[in-house]
């Protein structure tokens, strides 16, 4: 398997420093999270980073909030198409897309009725739709809320390809191995991070060795089933202790060592 690092893991750093640290740690590539910074979406600059650091960009993550971005389509189908164009310019085969938030009915309709057609017309870029978390909110203290549409496993058949996020499964108390075994025919991409329950809340995007999820067994299961997609380590800068670059370096080395030990 190939193990890459999401640039979102260090979004508080510049993109070039993220490439430098990932290359030094031994990752196989970078997943670029597209955001307001032009550095994340100008292919000539990104190709320079690839050449300078020897790390390919095999996947890109479409923006969380396209309506807040300048010089970018504000609708989700347009944003995903623009991300696919960027991916094509970089030789990346995967575009990660989030589910719709509760008010985003038009995007939900497109995912249900339009994505499959778009995918047939664009076979070189796979759009992998990401399962999302549930969260506790102070204004609703009785139970965690799912603020995403199409976020139940029985609804995922609407997507040609699925991006399985382990920490998001953890917020629901779900075992990534069990879920993977049920949907693996659709899984084209994986985001790997741990989750730790603290009281009734779940802290997401923890380091691979720091949490409650059986990630070693999960990686072993991916290897057993000859999973052919990417495994992207997607952490939170706080989990990497980003205030101290020396700790970030050590943590990143441990993450890639964990992946290779248990997943091969």
MOZIQUI-V634009 format. One line per field, one symbol per residue. psi: psi as a letter, one per 30 degrees, with the letter a starting at -180 (. if undefined). burial: b if it has 24 or more other ideal C-beta (glycine too) atoms within 12 Angstrom, else e. A space follows every 10 residues. Layout:
psi=???
burial=???
This chain:
psi=lkklkkfffh fflleeeeee eeeefglfak kkjkafkfff gjeeeeeeee eefgklifll jlkeiffgkk hkkfleeeee eeeeeeeeff gkfkkkkllk lefieeeeee eeffeeeeee fiffkkjjkk kllllkkefi gflkkjgklh gkefffffke kkjjjeeeee fggkjeeeee ffgfffjfkk kkllkkkjbf lkklhllegi afkifeeeee eeeeghkfal jjjjlkeeeg hffjeeeeee eeeeeeeeee eff.
burial=bbbbbbbbbb bebebbbbbb bbbebbbbbb bbbbbebebb bebebbeebb eebebbbbbb bbbbebeebe ebeeebbebb bbbbbbbeeb ebbbbbbbbb eeebeebbeb beebbeebbe ebeebbbbbb bbbbbeeeee eeeeebebbb bebeebebbb bbbbbbbbbb bbebebbebb eebbebbbbb bbbbbbeeee ebbbbbbbbb bbbbbbebbe bbeeeebebb bbbbbbbebb bbeeeeebbe bbbbbbebbb ebbe
